[in-house]
Amino acid sequence: MLLLEGVALTDSGRPVLAPEELELRILEKCDFEFCGGKGGLVEMPGDKYTAGIAFLTTHRLIWLDQVTLPAPGRSCSLHLSRIQGSHPVPLKMFGSRTRRLRLNCAANGGGGGQENDRPGDLKLAFRGESPTEFSKCLEDAVLRKQWNELGRTRQEGREGGNPSFPNNTRGTPSFPRGVNPPPPPSGNTTNTHAYYGGTNLGPSSDQTKTASAKKETPANFRRAGVGGALARQQSVTTRNAETLGSAFFDMDALMQSAKELVRLAERFAAATRDEGGGDGDRKDERKTASSSSDTSQNRHEVREMLIQMGIASPVTKETSGALYHKQLSRQLADWLPAMLRLEKHGGVMTLPDVYCLFNRARGSEMVSPEDVLKAATLWGELKITQVRFRAFASGVRVAHLANRGDDEVCAALASHDGEKMDSFVASHVLGVTPAVAGEYLAMAETYGIVARDEAPETTWWYPNRFPGFKEVDVGFAGV
């Protein structure tokens, strides 16, 4: 029986990735079929796992139980190191037209109950869109072996290491791929080995004469005719290729450094969050008020900077395909709670602010305002409970934490000691922006908590005293 490993999911139903793990492809309507018997999770084996979502990362092939999301259900994973070979299953003339990919898998990957784990074949049945790109990406990920630290280090040394002398012990200069090395100083190839081998013997007498002759020859004569045009074109092409080659080297190094910073920020943010919830903070709070406030302020600033560092593996249309908006909605739901818990947002944020901060976290993988709006409106359909989308009567659209309800807002407004307030005073009371505070005041008015007074300079809101007044019967004398 071929056993698979379980998958840890986020609150929105996306797989939790390792620090070095990145998403490659996502494909829906994919089945896991176990050849020759049952397979899957140790506690829930079966002949096949149907109607799922296939996630391909640099480390694993993940199958998500779409029926039970965001709960794990029968979601499982297969580490790519277990795949020993893959080949498409040929279609029969009068059989099913579902395309399948057979994977030859090794054993020892089932966690508990490994004594029942056996090598076997796993078929991926694709019942939705074309699996061509997914299959190619799977084969490429197996060949790259990025889960192997040694293999990844060697690959980075070949592709993004020192562009001047990679893997060179003799001091021979190397050049970017696609760029031909410049010719040696002489027109012949007699001293080519000496020139590129690290021992320059110096120009010969013939080379000196040729160089002096070229200096004496007019520039317009040397570059005249078809030969001169071809030479100039070749020179420009070589120069552009060298420039592009060095630019790509710099870009690869920059992207690698950015990924490392994001991964470091994620680890540091998790450590800070764990430290903030421990007993150590409670002991610190018992110290002097000044030191406690300074520590809290510093932790708040550090956490804010770390959260805004970025997303290591953003969802894109290329990787998600037809599932783009659903996966974007889940990733946005995972990212937002950390931002909304910051004191300056107060658990609620307008969608324009969400759009700006989310794009800042995604870096170069920008999304449109329509994508953010579509992702926010899908939270209810995807059964995401940690955040909610809300549209006020005036048309203002916000995202807020699920535990922030109208009762909490009304109680905070009713407990205000002042005689009156406007949207700016309410923003300090609720810890939100003035625009959102104005919407909450209008909402509290519908519940009878406050009453408005539209003055010329602004709209003032007063505590509603009318329910406390007693009815007074007024008698009218007869005429």
N, C-alpha and C positions, 0 to 999 in steps of 0.2 A: 504494500500500500504506500503510495507516494504521499507523504505528509508535508503540509505547508505551515508556515509560521503565521501568527496573528499579526494584526495591524493596529497600532494606536492611532486614534482619530482625534482631531480637534473638536471643539464644541459645535462647529458648523458642519463637520463631516468630511474634512479633508485629512489625508494621511499626514502624520507627524514625521517630518524628514530629519535625517541626521544633519549635523553641522556641515558636512562636506557633500551632502546629497542634493541634487538639483532635478527638477522635473524636465522631462524631454517630450513626451507625447501623452495625450489622453484620448481615449476612444470609448464611446458608449456602445451598448448592445453587444457585449462580448461575453462568451461562455467559456468556462474552464471544464474540459471534458477529460476524465482520467481513463486512460487506456488499460484494459485488462483488470478492472476491478474498481473499488472505491478509493477515494483519496480526499485531500483537503485538510481541514483542521482536525486535530486529534479528537476533540470532543464532539465534532459534527462532521463525520466523514460522509461522503456521498459519491454517486456515479458522475455527477456533473453539478457545477455551480452556474446557474443561468441568470440572464438579465442583469448583468453587472457592468461596472465601469472599469476599464483597464487603464491603470496608471503605469507609465514607464518612467523610471528615474535612472540616474547614473549607477544606482546600486541594486535596485529591486524591480521586479514586475509585480505590481499590486493589483488585486481584484477587489473592488468595493461592492458590497451588497446594496444595490440601489434601492431595494424595497424598504430596507430598514434604516437608511440614512436619516439623520446623522448618527444613529446608534450603529455600533460595529456590525452586529448580526453575524454573518458568516464571512466577513471580509478577511482576506488572507493575502500572503505575499510569498514570492519565490525569489530568493537572492540570485542575482545573475551569475554568480560564481558556480552555481549548480548546473547551469545549462552547458551541456557538452556538445550540442549540435542542434540545428534547426533546418527544416525543409518544408515547403508547402505541400499540402495534401492534394493530389490531382483530383479534379472533378470527374465524376462518372457521367456517362452520356445521359442516362435516364435517372440519375440520383439527385440528391439535394444540390442546389446551386449555392449553398453557403460555403464560403471560402474558409479554409482552416490552415493553421500553421502548427506543425508537430514539433515539440521541443523534447529532446532527449535529456533527461534530468538525472542528476546523481542523488544519492541519499544523504543522510545526516543533516537534515535541515528542519526537522519537525518539532524541535523543542522537547517537551516532556513526551514520553512514550516513544523514544527513538528506536526501541527494540523492534517496533513494528514498521519502521521506515525502510522502504526498499527503493532502489532505483526504478524508474519507470518513465513513460512517455506522457506528456501533457499536451493536449490539443487546445488551441485557441480558436474558437469558432466566432467569426465576425459576421453578425447578422445586420449590421447597419451600413455605414459608409465604407468606402474602399480602404482596406488595411495595408495598402502598398507602402505608404510612408511610415506607418507604424512598424511594419516588419523590417524595413530597411534601418530604421532607427534602433530597433532591438538588436539586430545583427551588429551594427556599429558599436553600440554600448557594450556588448559582450566582448568585442575585439579590443576596445579601449581599456577595459578593466580599471576604471577610475576608482573603484573601491579599494584597489590595492595601492597602499601608500608608496611602495617602491616603484610600481609601474607608473603612478601618477607623477612622481618626482622625475623619473626618466623622461616621460613625455614632455613635462614642462621644461626640462633642460634642453630637449631637442627643439621645441617649438617657441618657447618664450624665454629662454635663458639668455646667456651672453651672446648678443648678435655678432660680436667681433671674433671670438675664438671659442665656439662651442665644440666640445669633444675633440680638441686639437692639442696635441702634446708637442708638436714640432714648431709651433709659432706660425703656421701657414694661415694667412688671412682667409676667411670665408665670407660669403655674400648671401643675401636673402634669396629664398627660392624664387626662381623665375628671372633672376638678374644674372647676366653673364659677367664674369670678371673682366676688368679692362685688360687690353693687350699689354705685353711687356714693353719696356722702353724701346726696344729695337723692332724693326719690321719683321725680322726673321725669328725663328723659335729656337735659336742655338742656346741662349741663356735663359730660356723660360723656366727650367727646373731650378736654376740658381736664383732666379728672381723671386719665384713663389715658394721656394724651399727654405727660405730664411737666410741664405748666404748670397748677398748681392756682390758680384765680382766687379761691378762698375762698368760703364760704357766702353765699348771698344773704339778703335780709331774710325771704323766705318760708321758706327753709330754717331760719333761726334760730327763727322762730315755730313751725314744725312740731316742731323739736327740743325747745323749751320746753314745748309742749303734751304731747309724749310723756312728759316728765319728770313733769308734773303728773298724768298719767293713772295710776290705780292699776294695779299689775302684774296682779292677778287679773282686772281688766276687759279689759286688752289681750289676755290669753291665754285668754279664755273662748270656749267654743263650738267648732264644728268647724274654723273658720278658725284659731283659736289652736292647736289640736292639729296641724293640718297645718303651720303655721308652725314649731312646735317640732320636728316630725319632720323637716322640711326643714333646719332648723338643725343638728340632730344628724347628719343624713346628710352635709351639707356639711363639718362639722367632722371627721367620720370619714374622709371622702374626702381631705381635706387631710392628715390625719395619716398615712393609708396611703400617699398619694403621696410625702410626704417620707421615709417609712420605706423605700419601695422605692428611692428615689433613693440613700439611704444604703447600703442593702444592695447595690445594683449597684456602687457605688463601692468598698465593702469587698471584694466578690468580685473585682473587677478588680485591686485592690491585692494580694489574696492570690495571684492567678494570677501577677502580676508577680514577687512574692517567690519563688514556687515555681520559676518559670523562671530567675530569677537564681541561686537556690540550686543548680539543676541545672548551670548553666554553671560556677559556682564550684567545685562538687564535681568536675566533670570536669577542670577546670584543676588542682585540688589533687591529683587522682589521677595525672594526667600528670606533675606536678612531683615527686610522690613516687617515681615509677619511673625518674627520670632519673639522670644521672651527678652532678648537683649535690648530691643527697642523700648520695651516697657520699663526695664531697669534704667535706661538712659533718661526716660521721661521723669523719673523721680529726682533727677539732679536739678541743677539750677535752671531757671526758665530761659536764661539767655543761651546757654550751651545747647539746651534741647531744641530751641527754635532755630539756632544756626545749623544744627545737624539735620533737622527736618528740611530746612530750606535747601541745603546742599544736596541732600538725597533727592529732593524734588527736581532740582535743576539737572542733576546728572541723569536721572531717569527720563526726563523730558528729552534731553539730547540723544540718549540712546534709542529711545523709541522712534525718533525722527531720523535715525541713521539710514534706514532703508529696509527693503524686503529682499531677501537673498534670492528667491526663486519666484518672480512675479508671474501671474497667469497671463498668457498671451493668446492671440487668435491662432498663431502658428502651432502651438502645442496643444490647445484645447479643441480647436475645430468647432463643431456644432455645440459643444458644451461650454463655450467661452463665457457667456453671461452667467450661467449657473456657477461655474467655478470661480468667476470673478466675484460673484455675490458671496460665496462661502469664504474666500480669502479676505474680502472686505469686512465680513462679520468677525473674522478672527483678529484682524488688525485694529478695528475700531475700539473695542473695549479698553485697550491699553491707553489709547488717546483720550477717550471720554472720561477716564478716571482721573485725569489730571485736573488739578483744582481750578484752573482758569477756564475749563470747559464745563464743569458742573454736571457732567453726565449727559449733555445734549449738545448737538452741533448742527448748524445749518448745512444743507447739501453743498452750497458753494464752498464752504470751508472744508468739508470732507473731500471735495474734488481737488482742491489745491494741495492739501496735506497728503492725500493719497498719491497724487502724481509726484510729489516731492519724495515720498518714500519709495516709489517705483523706479525713480531715476530716469533712464532713457526710454523705458517702456511706458509711454504715456497712454492715457485713456481719455476718452471724450466725455463731456458732461452727460450725454445721452447714455453712455455705458454705465456711469455711476448711478444715474437715476434708475435705469433698468435693473441694475444689480441690487439696489436698495428695495425696490418694489417686489423682488423675488424672495425676500426673507420669509414672508408668511407661507408662500408655496413650498419652500424648501424645509419648512418646520424648524427654522433657526430661532432660538429662544433668547439668546443673550443680548441681542440688539433688536430694535424695532424701528420701522419707518412710520412717520406721521406727517400728515398734511393738515395744517390749521385752516380755519375758515377763511382767512385772508389769502390763502394760497402759499404761505411760507411752508417749506418742506424741511423737516429735520430728521436726524437719526439720534436716538437716545437709548440709554441702557434700559433693559427690560424691567429692572427694579425701580425705575423712576416713574411713578404714577401720578395721576392728577391729585390724589388725596395728599401725597407728600408735599406737592407744590402749594396746594390750598392751605395746608396747615402752616407752612413756612410764611405765607403771606398774612395769614390771620394772626400769627404771633408777633408781627412787627409792632414795635412800640410807638412809632411815629404816628402823627395825626393823618398825614397824607404821604403819598409817594407817587413818583412818576416812573417811567421805564428805567431810568438810570439808577434810582434808589432801589427798585426791585431787582435790578441786575446784581447789585451788591448783596441783597438778601438771599437770592437764589443761587448766586455764583455762576451766572450765565451772561451772555452778551445782551445789550439793551434791546436788540431786535427780538430775540427770543423771549426776553422778559416782558415786552409789550404783548406778545401773543399769549403768554401765560396769564397776564392780568385780564385780558379779554376773556380767556377761558374761565378764570375765577369769578368773573362777573356773572357768567351764565349759571354758576352754582350759588350765587347770592353771597359770596364772601366779601366782595368789594363793590363799590358803586363809583361810577365815573362822574367827573365834573370837567367838561370841556371848556377850559379857559382860553383866552386869546393867545397866551404864550405857549401853553402846553396842555396836555390832558392830565388832570390830577385824579388819583384814585384814593378813596377814603374807605375805612372799614364800614361795612353795611350795618347800620344800627336799626334799620326799619323793622326787622323781625322782633326786636326787643320792645317796641312800643306797644302799649295796650290800647285796645280799641276804646274810643270815647264816643258815647252816644250823645249826639247833639239834638236837643229838642227845639222845635220851632213853634212859637206862639201863633195861635190862630188869628187871623185877621178879623 
